[in-house]
Amino acid sequence: MKIVTWNVNGLKAITRKGSLDEVLKYDVVMLQEIRTSDLPLDLLFSGLAIESFSAKKKGYSGVMTLTRYKPINVIKGLNVEEFDEEGRVLTLEFEKLFLINSYFPRAGDELKRLDFKIKFDKTVEEFMMKLRERKPVIICGDFNAVRDRKDSSFWDEREPALTPQEREWLNHVINDLGFIDAYKLVNPNKNEFTWRSYRFKWKAMRIDYCLVSSELKNEIKNCEVLKIEGSDHYPLLLELNIESP
């Protein structure tokens, strides 16, 4: 099974550029920052099952998951209004596992939303650990955080995604809760970035992840950054040794 996660920086824009077609061949496609509640005709006729969760605010945030497999259940949001009105989490339940598509908030300029971000992090943690009591969990998306210095082309701990608080939580999930950073498992000595700034060419970070609960560690076959243009993010591909979820 092949899963792609991609912050498309606008679904309509990425569709116009033709870049989205390059990932529709995969089994599951998780999109973040779709910024719309409308579905392009290309997707409606793609033959894929489509689930989306848009923000209340027009042209903002939103997530969408396209899949070749029909889910048993779909969970929109975290049941917390301040997060759910921004359309940030979409979960599909399958027979063998849960797939969580998540667009984590940015800590904001001057870290004005850092407290909001950390509260969101902890709420997501509680949510996915409850799901994990029932079956394995895979959470993919734009986490808007790095793990360490190797994951950024620059370093300033007052910058969003680089703060100690954001890094501490992400590493806690991996080191303490038993989730596997699939990219690092497959590429332990490789450093690539998944986001780069349009404005400041020297700014780039690895902030997009697929975290896989340890029960599925032996099923991780591959994880790689796909150099597909069209957004300020690159897609991340996760391949598992299972035929269907």
MARBA-3410 file (N, C-alpha, C, O; in Angstrom, 1 decimal):
245
0.8,-1.2,0.0,0.0,0.0,0.0,0.9,1.2,0.0,1.8,1.3,0.8 ~ 0.5,2.2,-0.8,1.3,3.4,-1.0,0.5,4.7,-0.6,-0.6,4.9,-1.1 ~ 1.0,5.4,0.4,0.3,6.6,0.9,1.1,7.8,0.6,2.3,7.8,0.8 ~ 0.5,8.9,0.2,1.1,10.2,-0.1,0.5,11.2,0.8,-0.7,11.3,0.9 ~ 1.3,12.1,1.4,0.8,13.2,2.2,1.4,14.5,1.5,2.6,14.5,1.2
0.6,15.5,1.4,1.1,16.7,0.7,0.3,17.9,1.1,-0.9,18.0,1.0 ~ 1.0,18.9,1.6,0.5,20.3,1.8,0.5,20.9,0.4,1.6,21.3,-0.1 ~ -0.7,21.1,-0.2,-0.7,21.6,-1.6,-0.8,23.1,-1.7,-0.7,23.6,-2.8 ~ -1.0,23.8,-0.6,-1.0,25.2,-0.6,-2.1,25.8,-1.6,-1.8,26.7,-2.3 ~ -3.2,25.1,-1.5,-4.4,25.5,-2.3,-4.7,24.5,-3.3,-4.0,24.2,-4.3
-5.9,23.8,-3.1,-6.3,22.7,-4.0,-6.5,23.2,-5.4,-6.2,22.5,-6.4 ~ -7.2,24.3,-5.6,-7.5,24.8,-6.9,-6.2,25.2,-7.7,-6.1,24.9,-8.9 ~ -5.3,25.8,-7.0,-4.0,26.2,-7.6,-3.2,24.9,-8.1,-2.7,24.9,-9.2 ~ -3.2,23.9,-7.2,-2.4,22.7,-7.5,-3.0,22.0,-8.7,-2.3,21.3,-9.4 ~ -4.4,22.0,-8.7,-5.1,21.4,-9.8,-4.8,22.1,-11.2,-4.6,21.4,-12.2
-4.9,23.4,-11.1,-4.6,24.2,-12.4,-3.2,23.9,-12.9,-3.0,23.9,-14.1 ~ -2.3,23.7,-12.0,-0.9,23.4,-12.4,-0.7,22.0,-12.9,0.3,21.7,-13.6 ~ -1.6,21.2,-12.7,-1.5,19.8,-13.2,-0.7,18.9,-12.3,-0.5,17.7,-12.6 ~ -0.2,19.4,-11.2,0.7,18.7,-10.3,0.0,17.6,-9.5,0.5,16.5,-9.2 ~ -1.3,17.8,-9.2,-2.1,16.8,-8.4,-2.2,15.5,-9.2,-2.2,14.4,-8.5
-2.3,15.5,-10.5,-2.4,14.3,-11.3,-1.2,13.3,-11.0,-1.4,12.1,-11.2 ~ -0.1,13.9,-10.6,1.1,13.0,-10.4,1.0,12.2,-9.2,1.8,11.2,-9.1 ~ 0.1,12.5,-8.3,0.0,11.7,-7.1,-1.3,10.8,-7.0,-1.4,10.0,-6.1 ~ -2.2,11.0,-7.9,-3.5,10.3,-7.9,-3.3,8.8,-8.2,-4.3,8.1,-8.1 ~ -2.2,8.4,-8.6,-1.9,7.0,-8.9,-1.7,6.2,-7.6,-1.7,4.9,-7.7
-1.5,6.9,-6.5,-1.2,6.1,-5.2,-2.5,5.7,-4.6,-3.6,6.2,-4.9 ~ -2.4,4.8,-3.6,-3.6,4.2,-3.0,-4.4,5.2,-2.0,-5.6,5.2,-2.0 ~ -3.6,6.0,-1.3,-4.2,7.0,-0.4,-3.4,8.3,-0.6,-2.2,8.3,-0.6 ~ -4.2,9.4,-0.8,-3.6,10.7,-0.9,-4.2,11.6,0.1,-5.4,11.9,0.1 ~ -3.3,12.1,1.0,-3.7,13.0,2.1,-3.3,14.4,1.7,-2.1,14.6,1.6
-4.2,15.3,1.6,-3.9,16.7,1.2,-4.1,17.6,2.4,-5.1,17.5,3.1 ~ -3.3,18.6,2.6,-3.5,19.6,3.6,-3.5,21.0,3.0,-3.0,21.2,1.8 ~ -4.1,21.9,3.7,-4.2,23.3,3.2,-4.9,23.4,1.9,-4.3,24.0,0.9 ~ -6.0,22.8,1.8,-6.8,22.7,0.5,-7.5,24.1,0.3,-7.7,24.5,-0.9 ~ -7.8,24.8,1.3,-8.4,26.2,1.2,-9.7,26.3,0.5,-10.0,27.4,0.0
-10.4,25.2,0.4,-11.7,25.3,-0.3,-12.6,24.2,0.1,-12.2,23.2,0.7 ~ -13.9,24.3,-0.1,-14.9,23.2,0.1,-15.4,22.7,-1.2,-16.2,21.7,-1.2 ~ -14.9,23.3,-2.3,-15.3,22.8,-3.6,-14.4,21.7,-4.2,-13.2,21.8,-3.9 ~ -14.9,20.8,-4.9,-14.1,19.7,-5.5,-13.9,19.9,-7.0,-14.9,20.1,-7.7 ~ -12.7,20.0,-7.4,-12.4,20.0,-8.9,-13.0,18.8,-9.6,-13.0,17.7,-9.0
-13.5,19.0,-10.8,-14.1,17.9,-11.6,-13.1,16.8,-11.8,-13.5,15.6,-11.8 ~ -11.8,17.1,-11.9,-10.8,16.0,-12.0,-10.9,15.0,-10.9,-10.8,13.8,-11.1 ~ -11.2,15.5,-9.7,-11.2,14.6,-8.5,-12.6,13.8,-8.5,-12.6,12.7,-8.2 ~ -13.6,14.5,-8.9,-15.0,13.9,-8.9,-15.0,12.7,-9.8,-15.8,11.8,-9.6 ~ -14.2,12.8,-10.9,-14.2,11.7,-11.9,-13.0,10.8,-11.7,-12.7,10.0,-12.6
-12.3,10.9,-10.6,-11.1,10.1,-10.4,-11.3,8.7,-10.1,-10.5,7.8,-10.2 ~ -12.6,8.4,-9.6,-12.9,7.0,-9.1,-12.4,6.7,-7.7,-12.6,5.6,-7.2 ~ -11.9,7.7,-7.1,-11.4,7.6,-5.7,-12.5,8.0,-4.7,-13.3,8.9,-5.0 ~ -12.5,7.4,-3.5,-13.4,7.8,-2.5,-12.8,9.1,-1.9,-11.6,9.2,-1.7 ~ -13.6,10.1,-1.7,-13.1,11.4,-1.3,-13.8,11.9,0.0,-15.0,11.9,0.1
-13.0,12.2,1.0,-13.5,12.8,2.2,-12.7,14.1,2.5,-11.5,14.2,2.3 ~ -13.4,15.1,2.9,-12.8,16.4,3.1,-13.3,17.0,4.4,-14.5,16.8,4.8 ~ -12.5,17.9,5.0,-12.9,18.6,6.2,-12.4,20.1,6.0,-11.2,20.3,6.2 ~ -13.3,21.0,5.7,-12.9,22.4,5.4,-13.0,23.2,6.6,-13.7,22.9,7.6 ~ -12.3,24.4,6.6,-12.4,25.4,7.6,-13.6,26.2,7.5,-14.1,26.3,6.3
-14.1,26.8,8.5,-15.2,27.7,8.4,-14.9,28.9,7.7,-15.7,29.5,6.9 ~ -13.6,29.4,7.9,-13.1,30.6,7.2,-12.8,30.2,5.8,-12.1,29.3,5.5 ~ -13.4,31.0,4.9,-13.2,30.7,3.4,-11.8,31.0,3.0,-11.1,31.9,3.4 ~ -11.2,30.0,2.2,-9.9,30.2,1.7,-8.8,29.9,2.7,-7.7,30.4,2.6 ~ -9.1,29.1,3.7,-8.2,28.9,4.8,-8.1,27.4,5.2,-9.1,26.7,5.3
-6.9,26.9,5.4,-6.7,25.6,6.0,-7.5,24.5,5.2,-7.6,24.6,4.0 ~ -7.9,23.5,5.9,-8.7,22.4,5.3,-7.9,21.2,4.9,-6.7,21.3,4.5 ~ -8.4,20.0,5.1,-7.8,18.8,4.7,-8.7,17.9,3.9,-9.9,18.0,4.0 ~ -8.1,17.0,3.1,-8.8,16.1,2.2,-8.0,14.8,2.1,-6.8,14.8,1.9 ~ -8.8,13.7,2.1,-8.1,12.4,1.9,-8.9,11.7,0.7,-10.1,11.6,0.7
-8.1,11.2,-0.2,-8.6,10.4,-1.4,-8.1,9.0,-1.3,-6.9,8.8,-1.0 ~ -8.9,8.0,-1.5,-8.4,6.7,-1.3,-9.1,5.7,-2.2,-10.3,5.8,-2.6 ~ -8.4,4.6,-2.5,-9.0,3.5,-3.3,-9.8,2.5,-2.4,-10.5,1.7,-3.0 ~ -9.6,2.7,-1.1,-10.3,1.8,-0.2,-11.4,2.5,0.5,-11.3,3.6,1.0 ~ -12.6,1.9,0.6,-13.7,2.5,1.3,-13.5,2.4,2.8,-13.4,1.3,3.3
-13.5,3.5,3.5,-13.4,3.4,4.9,-14.6,2.9,5.7,-15.7,3.0,5.2 ~ -14.3,2.3,6.8,-15.4,1.8,7.7,-16.1,3.0,8.3,-17.3,3.0,8.5 ~ -15.3,4.0,8.7,-15.8,5.1,9.4,-15.0,6.4,9.1,-13.8,6.2,8.8 ~ -15.6,7.5,9.2,-14.8,8.8,9.0,-15.1,9.7,10.2,-16.2,9.9,10.6 ~ -14.0,10.2,10.7,-14.1,11.1,11.9,-13.5,12.5,11.5,-12.4,12.6,11.1
-14.4,13.5,11.5,-14.0,14.8,11.2,-13.7,15.6,12.4,-14.5,15.9,13.2 ~ -12.4,16.0,12.5,-12.0,16.9,13.7,-11.6,16.1,14.9,-11.5,14.9,14.9 ~ -11.5,16.9,16.0,-11.1,16.4,17.3,-12.1,16.6,18.4,-11.9,16.3,19.5 ~ -13.3,17.0,18.0,-14.4,17.3,18.9,-14.0,18.5,19.8,-14.5,18.5,21.0 ~ -13.2,19.4,19.3,-12.8,20.6,20.0,-13.1,21.8,19.1,-12.4,21.9,18.0
-14.0,22.6,19.4,-14.5,23.6,18.4,-13.4,24.5,17.9,-13.3,24.8,16.7 ~ -12.5,25.0,18.8,-11.5,26.0,18.3,-10.5,25.4,17.3,-9.9,26.1,16.5 ~ -10.3,24.1,17.3,-9.5,23.4,16.3,-10.3,23.0,15.1,-9.9,23.1,14.0 ~ -11.5,22.5,15.4,-12.3,21.9,14.3,-12.8,23.0,13.3,-13.1,22.7,12.2 ~ -13.0,24.2,13.8,-13.5,25.2,12.9,-12.4,25.6,11.9,-12.7,26.3,10.9
-11.2,25.2,12.1,-10.1,25.4,11.2,-9.8,24.2,10.3,-8.9,24.3,9.4 ~ -10.6,23.2,10.4,-10.5,22.0,9.5,-9.2,21.4,9.4,-8.6,21.4,8.3 ~ -8.7,20.9,10.5,-7.3,20.4,10.6,-7.1,18.9,10.7,-5.9,18.5,10.4 ~ -8.0,18.2,11.1,-7.8,16.7,11.3,-9.0,15.9,10.6,-10.1,16.2,10.9 ~ -8.6,14.9,9.8,-9.5,14.0,9.2,-9.0,12.6,9.3,-7.9,12.3,8.9
-9.9,11.8,9.9,-9.4,10.4,10.2,-10.3,9.4,9.5,-11.5,9.4,9.6 ~ -9.7,8.4,8.9,-10.4,7.3,8.2,-10.1,6.0,8.9,-8.9,5.7,9.1 ~ -11.1,5.3,9.3,-10.9,4.0,9.9,-11.1,2.9,8.9,-12.1,2.9,8.1 ~ -10.1,2.0,8.9,-10.2,0.8,8.1,-10.1,-0.4,8.9,-10.1,-0.3,10.2 ~ -10.2,-1.6,8.3,-10.3,-2.8,9.1,-9.0,-3.0,9.9,-9.1,-3.5,11.1
-7.8,-2.7,9.4,-6.6,-3.0,10.1,-6.0,-1.8,10.8,-5.1,-2.0,11.7 ~ -6.4,-0.6,10.5,-5.7,0.6,11.0,-6.5,1.9,10.9,-7.5,1.9,10.2 ~ -6.1,2.9,11.6,-6.6,4.3,11.4,-5.6,5.1,10.6,-4.4,5.0,10.9 ~ -6.1,5.9,9.7,-5.2,6.9,9.0,-5.7,8.3,9.3,-6.8,8.7,9.0 ~ -4.8,9.0,9.9,-5.1,10.4,10.3,-4.4,11.4,9.4,-3.1,11.3,9.3
-5.1,12.3,8.8,-4.6,13.3,8.0,-4.7,14.6,8.8,-5.7,15.0,9.2 ~ -3.5,15.2,9.0,-3.5,16.4,9.9,-2.7,17.5,9.4,-1.6,17.3,8.9 ~ -3.2,18.7,9.6,-2.5,20.0,9.2,-2.4,20.7,10.5,-3.3,21.4,11.0 ~ -1.2,20.6,11.1,-0.9,21.3,12.4,-0.8,22.8,12.2,-0.3,23.3,11.2 ~ -1.3,23.6,13.2,-1.2,25.0,13.1,0.3,25.5,13.1,1.1,24.8,13.7
0.5,26.6,12.5,1.8,27.3,12.6,1.8,28.1,13.8,0.8,28.7,14.2 ~ 3.0,28.1,14.5,3.1,28.9,15.7,2.9,30.4,15.5,2.6,31.1,16.5 ~ 3.0,30.8,14.3,2.6,32.2,14.0,3.8,33.2,14.1,4.8,32.9,14.8 ~ 3.6,34.3,13.4,4.6,35.4,13.5,4.8,35.8,15.0,3.8,36.0,15.7 ~ 6.0,36.0,15.4,6.3,36.4,16.8,5.7,35.4,17.8,5.5,35.7,19.0
5.5,34.1,17.3,5.0,33.0,18.1,3.6,33.3,18.8,3.4,32.8,19.9 ~ 2.8,34.1,18.1,1.5,34.5,18.7,0.6,33.3,18.9,-0.3,33.4,19.8 ~ 0.8,32.3,18.1,-0.1,31.1,18.2,0.6,29.9,18.8,0.1,28.8,18.7 ~ 1.7,30.1,19.5,2.5,29.0,20.0,1.7,28.2,21.1,1.6,27.0,21.0 ~ 1.0,28.9,22.0,0.2,28.2,23.0,-1.0,27.4,22.3,-1.3,26.3,22.8
-1.6,28.0,21.3,-2.6,27.3,20.6,-2.1,26.1,19.9,-2.7,25.0,20.0 ~ -0.9,26.2,19.3,-0.2,25.1,18.7,0.1,23.9,19.7,-0.2,22.8,19.4 ~ 0.6,24.3,20.8,0.9,23.2,21.8,-0.3,22.6,22.3,-0.3,21.4,22.6 ~ -1.4,23.3,22.5,-2.6,22.8,23.0,-3.2,21.8,21.9,-3.7,20.8,22.2 ~ -3.1,22.2,20.6,-3.5,21.3,19.5,-2.7,20.0,19.5,-3.2,19.0,19.4
-1.4,20.2,19.7,-0.5,19.0,19.7,-1.0,18.0,20.8,-1.1,16.8,20.5 ~ -1.2,18.5,22.0,-1.6,17.6,23.1,-3.0,17.0,22.8,-3.2,15.8,23.3 ~ -3.9,17.7,22.2,-5.2,17.2,21.9,-5.1,16.1,20.8,-5.8,15.1,20.9 ~ -4.2,16.3,19.8,-4.0,15.3,18.8,-3.4,14.0,19.5,-3.8,12.9,19.1 ~ -2.5,14.2,20.4,-1.9,13.1,21.1,-2.9,12.2,21.8,-2.9,11.0,21.7
-3.8,12.9,22.6,-4.8,12.2,23.3,-5.7,11.4,22.3,-6.1,10.3,22.6 ~ -6.1,12.1,21.2,-7.0,11.5,20.2,-6.4,10.2,19.6,-7.0,9.2,19.5 ~ -5.1,10.3,19.2,-4.5,9.2,18.5,-4.2,8.0,19.4,-4.2,6.9,19.0 ~ -3.9,8.4,20.7,-3.6,7.3,21.6,-4.9,6.5,22.0,-4.9,5.3,22.3 ~ -6.0,7.2,22.0,-7.3,6.5,22.2,-7.6,5.6,21.0,-8.1,4.5,21.2
-7.4,6.1,19.8,-7.6,5.2,18.7,-6.7,4.0,18.7,-7.1,2.9,18.3 ~ -5.5,4.2,19.1,-4.5,3.2,19.1,-4.8,2.0,20.1,-4.3,0.9,19.9 ~ -5.7,2.3,21.0,-6.1,1.2,21.9,-6.9,0.2,21.2,-7.1,-0.9,21.6 ~ -7.5,0.6,20.0,-8.3,-0.3,19.2,-7.5,-1.0,18.0,-7.8,-2.1,17.8 ~ -6.7,-0.2,17.4,-5.9,-0.8,16.3,-4.7,0.2,16.0,-4.8,1.4,16.4
-3.8,-0.2,15.2,-2.6,0.7,14.8,-3.0,2.0,14.2,-4.1,2.1,13.6 ~ -2.2,3.0,14.3,-2.5,4.3,13.8,-1.3,4.8,13.0,-0.1,4.6,13.3 ~ -1.7,5.5,11.9,-0.7,6.2,11.0,-1.2,7.6,10.9,-2.3,7.9,10.5 ~ -0.3,8.6,11.3,-0.7,10.0,11.2,0.3,10.6,10.3,1.5,10.6,10.5 ~ -0.2,11.2,9.2,0.6,11.9,8.2,0.1,13.4,8.1,-1.0,13.7,8.3
1.1,14.2,7.7,0.7,15.6,7.4,1.8,16.6,7.6,2.9,16.2,7.8 ~ 1.4,17.8,7.6,2.3,19.0,7.8,2.2,19.2,9.3,1.2,19.8,9.8 ~ 3.3,18.9,10.0,3.3,19.1,11.5,3.8,20.5,11.9,3.7,20.8,13.0 ~ 4.3,21.2,10.9,4.8,22.6,11.2,5.8,22.6,12.3,5.8,23.5,13.2 ~ 6.6,21.6,12.4,7.7,21.5,13.4,8.8,20.6,12.9,8.6,19.7,12.1
10.0,20.9,13.4,11.2,20.0,13.0,11.5,19.2,14.3,11.1,19.5,15.4 ~ 12.3,18.2,14.1,12.8,17.4,15.2,14.1,17.9,15.8,14.2,17.9,17.0 ~ 15.0,18.3,14.9,16.3,18.8,15.4,16.9,19.7,14.3,16.3,20.0,13.3 ~ 18.2,20.1,14.6,18.8,21.1,13.7,19.0,20.6,12.3,19.1,21.3,11.4 ~ 19.2,19.3,12.2,19.4,18.7,10.8,18.2,18.9,9.9,18.3,18.8,8.7
17.0,19.2,10.5,15.8,19.3,9.8,15.5,20.7,9.3,14.4,21.0,8.8 ~ 16.5,21.6,9.4,16.3,23.0,9.0,17.6,23.5,8.4,18.7,23.2,8.9 ~ 17.4,24.4,7.4,18.6,25.0,6.7,19.1,26.2,7.5,20.1,26.7,7.2 ~ 18.3,26.6,8.5,18.7,27.8,9.4,18.3,27.5,10.8,17.6,26.5,11.0 ~ 18.7,28.3,11.7,18.3,28.0,13.1,18.1,29.2,14.0,19.0,30.1,14.1
16.9,29.3,14.5,16.6,30.4,15.4,15.4,29.9,16.2,14.3,29.7,15.7 ~ 15.6,29.6,17.5,14.5,29.0,18.3,13.4,29.9,18.6,12.4,29.5,19.2 ~ 13.4,31.1,18.1,12.2,32.0,18.2,11.4,31.9,16.9,10.4,32.6,16.8 ~ 11.8,31.1,16.0,11.1,30.9,14.7,10.0,29.8,14.8,10.3,28.8,15.5 ~ 8.8,30.0,14.2,7.8,29.0,14.2,8.4,27.7,13.6,9.2,27.7,12.7
8.1,26.5,14.3,8.5,25.2,13.9,9.9,24.8,14.5,10.2,23.7,14.6 ~ 10.6,25.8,15.0,12.0,25.6,15.6,12.0,25.7,17.1,13.1,25.5,17.7 ~ 10.9,26.1,17.7,10.9,26.4,19.1,11.2,25.1,19.9,10.8,24.0,19.5 ~ 11.8,25.2,21.1,12.0,24.0,21.9,10.7,23.2,22.3,10.6,22.0,22.3 ~ 9.6,24.0,22.5,8.3,23.4,22.8,7.8,22.5,21.7,7.3,21.4,22.0
7.9,23.0,20.5,7.3,22.2,19.4,8.2,21.0,19.1,7.7,19.9,18.8 ~ 9.5,21.2,19.2,10.4,20.0,19.0,10.3,19.0,20.1,10.3,17.8,19.8 ~ 10.1,19.5,21.3,9.9,18.5,22.4,8.7,17.6,22.3,8.8,16.4,22.5 ~ 7.6,18.2,21.8,6.4,17.4,21.7,6.6,16.4,20.6,6.2,15.2,20.8 ~ 7.1,16.8,19.4,7.2,15.9,18.3,8.2,14.7,18.7,7.9,13.6,18.4
9.2,15.0,19.4,10.2,13.9,19.8,9.6,13.1,20.9,9.9,11.9,21.0 ~ 8.7,13.7,21.7,8.0,12.9,22.7,7.1,11.8,22.1,7.1,10.7,22.6 ~ 6.4,12.2,21.0,5.6,11.2,20.3,6.4,10.1,19.8,6.0,8.9,19.8 ~ 7.6,10.4,19.3,8.4,9.4,18.6,9.2,8.6,19.7,9.2,7.3,19.6 ~ 9.8,9.2,20.6,10.7,8.6,21.6,9.9,7.9,22.7,10.4,6.9,23.2
8.8,8.5,23.2,8.1,8.0,24.4,6.9,7.3,24.1,6.5,6.3,24.8 ~ 6.2,7.6,23.0,4.9,7.0,22.7,5.0,5.9,21.7,4.0,5.2,21.4 ~ 6.1,5.7,21.1,6.3,4.5,20.2,5.8,4.7,18.8,5.2,3.8,18.2 ~ 5.9,5.9,18.3,5.6,6.2,16.9,6.9,6.3,16.1,7.9,6.8,16.6 ~ 6.9,5.7,14.9,8.1,5.6,14.1,8.1,6.8,13.0,7.1,6.9,12.3
9.1,7.6,13.0,9.3,8.5,12.0,9.8,7.7,10.7,11.0,7.4,10.6 ~ 8.8,7.4,9.8,9.1,6.5,8.7,10.2,7.0,7.8,11.0,6.1,7.4 ~ 10.3,8.2,7.6,11.4,8.7,6.7,12.7,8.5,7.3,13.7,8.0,6.6 ~ 12.9,8.7,8.6,14.2,8.5,9.3,14.5,7.0,9.4,15.7,6.6,9.5 ~ 13.5,6.2,9.6,13.7,4.8,9.7,14.4,4.3,8.4,15.3,3.5,8.4
13.8,4.7,7.3,14.3,4.3,5.9,15.6,5.0,5.5,16.4,4.5,4.8 ~ 15.7,6.3,6.0,16.8,7.1,5.5,17.6,7.7,6.7,17.6,8.9,6.9 ~ 18.2,6.8,7.6,18.8,7.3,8.8,19.9,8.3,8.6,20.1,9.2,9.5 ~ 20.6,8.3,7.5,21.7,9.2,7.3,21.5,10.3,6.2,22.4,10.9,5.8 ~ 20.2,10.4,5.9,19.9,11.3,4.8,19.1,12.5,5.4,18.2,12.3,6.2
19.4,13.7,4.9,18.7,14.9,5.3,18.1,15.6,4.1,18.8,16.2,3.3 ~ 16.8,15.7,4.1,16.1,16.4,3.0,15.0,17.3,3.6,14.6,17.1,4.8 ~ 14.6,18.3,2.9,13.6,19.2,3.4,12.3,19.0,2.6,12.4,18.7,1.4 ~ 11.2,19.2,3.3,9.9,19.0,2.6,9.2,20.4,2.3,8.3,20.4,1.5 ~ 9.7,21.4,2.9,9.2,22.8,2.7,10.3,23.7,2.4,11.4,23.6,3.0
10.1,24.7,1.5,11.1,25.7,1.3,10.3,27.0,1.0,9.3,27.0,0.4 ~ 10.9,28.1,1.5,10.2,29.4,1.4,10.3,29.9,-0.1,11.4,29.9,-0.7 ~ 9.2,30.4,-0.6,9.2,31.0,-1.9,9.9,32.4,-1.8,10.6,32.7,-2.8 ~ 9.8,33.1,-0.7,10.4,34.4,-0.6,11.8,34.4,-0.2,12.6,35.1,-0.8 ~ 12.2,33.5,0.8,13.6,33.5,1.2,14.1,32.1,0.8,13.9,31.1,1.5
14.8,32.1,-0.3,15.3,30.9,-0.9,16.2,30.0,0.0,16.3,28.8,-0.2 ~ 16.8,30.6,1.0,17.7,29.9,1.9,17.0,29.2,3.1,17.6,28.5,3.8 ~ 15.7,29.4,3.2,14.9,28.8,4.2,14.2,27.6,3.8,13.5,27.6,2.8 ~ 14.5,26.5,4.4,13.9,25.2,4.1,13.9,24.3,5.4,14.8,24.4,6.2 ~ 12.9,23.5,5.5,12.7,22.6,6.7,12.1,21.3,6.3,11.4,21.2,5.3
12.3,20.3,7.2,11.6,19.0,7.1,10.5,19.1,8.1,10.7,18.9,9.3 ~ 9.2,19.4,7.7,8.1,19.6,8.6,6.9,18.7,8.3,5.9,18.7,9.0 ~ 7.1,17.9,7.2,6.0,16.9,6.8,6.5,15.5,7.2,7.6,15.1,6.9 ~ 5.6,14.8,7.8,5.9,13.5,8.4,4.9,12.4,8.2,3.7,12.8,8.0 ~ 5.3,11.2,8.2,4.4,10.1,8.4,4.9,9.3,9.6,6.0,8.8,9.6
4.1,9.4,10.7,4.4,8.7,11.9,3.6,7.4,12.0,2.3,7.5,11.9 ~ 4.2,6.3,12.2,3.6,5.0,12.2,3.7,4.3,13.5,4.8,4.2,14.1 ~ 2.6,3.9,14.1,2.7,3.3,15.4,3.5,2.0,15.3,3.5,1.3,14.3 ~ 4.3,1.7,16.4,5.3,0.7,16.3,4.9,-0.7,16.0,5.7,-1.5,15.5 ~ 3.6,-0.9,16.2,3.0,-2.3,15.8,3.2,-2.5,14.3,3.3,-3.7,13.9
3.4,-1.5,13.5,3.5,-1.6,12.1,4.9,-1.4,11.6,5.2,-1.3,10.4 ~ 5.9,-1.3,12.5,7.2,-1.0,12.1,7.8,-1.9,11.0,8.4,-1.4,10.1 ~ 7.5,-3.2,11.2,8.1,-4.2,10.2,7.4,-4.1,8.9,7.9,-4.7,7.9 ~ 6.3,-3.4,8.8,5.6,-3.3,7.5,6.0,-2.1,6.7,5.6,-1.9,5.6 ~ 6.9,-1.2,7.3,7.4,0.0,6.6,8.4,-0.5,5.5,9.5,-1.0,5.8
8.1,-0.3,4.3,8.9,-0.7,3.1,9.8,0.5,2.6,10.9,0.3,2.3 ~ 9.2,1.6,2.5,9.9,2.8,1.9,9.2,4.1,2.4,8.0,4.1,2.7 ~ 10.0,5.1,2.4,9.5,6.5,2.7,10.4,7.5,2.0,11.6,7.5,2.3 ~ 9.9,8.3,1.1,10.7,9.2,0.4,10.0,10.5,0.1,8.8,10.6,0.0 ~ 10.8,11.5,-0.1,10.3,12.8,-0.6,10.2,12.8,-2.1,11.2,12.5,-2.8
9.0,13.1,-2.6,8.8,13.2,-4.0,9.1,14.6,-4.5,8.4,15.5,-4.1 ~ 10.0,14.7,-5.4,10.3,16.1,-5.9,9.3,16.5,-7.0,9.7,16.8,-8.2 ~ 8.1,16.7,-6.6,7.0,17.2,-7.5,6.8,18.6,-7.1,6.5,19.0,-6.0 ~ 6.9,19.5,-8.1,6.7,20.9,-7.9,5.2,21.3,-8.0,4.4,20.5,-8.4 ~ 4.9,22.5,-7.5,3.6,23.0,-7.6,3.1,23.7,-6.3,2.2,24.5,-6.3
3.8,23.3,-5.2,3.5,23.9,-3.9,4.8,24.3,-3.2,5.9,24.0,-3.8 ~ 4.8,25.0,-2.1,6.0,25.2,-1.4,6.4,24.0,-0.5,7.5,24.1,0.1 ~ 5.6,23.0,-0.6,6.0,21.7,0.1,6.2,20.6,-1.0,5.7,20.8,-2.1 ~ 7.0,19.6,-0.7,7.1,18.4,-1.6,6.2,17.3,-0.9,6.0,17.3,0.3 ~ 5.6,16.5,-1.7,4.9,15.3,-1.2,5.8,14.3,-0.5,7.0,14.2,-0.8
5.3,13.6,0.5,6.1,12.5,1.1,5.3,11.2,0.9,4.1,11.1,1.1 ~ 6.1,10.2,0.4,5.5,8.9,0.1,5.8,7.9,1.1,7.0,7.7,1.5 ~ 4.9,7.2,1.6,5.0,6.1,2.6,4.5,4.8,1.9,3.4,4.7,1.4 ~ 5.4,3.8,1.9,5.0,2.5,1.3,5.1,1.4,2.4,6.1,1.3,3.1 ~ 4.0,0.7,2.5,3.8,-0.4,3.5,3.7,-1.7,2.9,3.2,-1.9,1.8
4.2,-2.8,3.5,4.1,-4.1,3.0,2.7,-4.8,3.4,2.6,-5.9,3.9 ~ 1.7,-4.0,3.1,0.3,-4.6,3.3,-0.5,-4.2,2.1,-0.3,-3.2,1.5 ~ -1.4,-5.2,1.7,-2.1,-5.0,0.4,-3.2,-3.9,0.6,-3.5,-3.2,-0.3 ~ -3.9,-3.9,1.8,-4.9,-3.0,2.0,-5.0,-2.7,3.5,-4.6,-3.5,4.3 ~ -5.6,-1.5,3.8,-5.6,-1.1,5.2,-6.8,-1.8,6.0,-7.0,-1.5,7.2
END
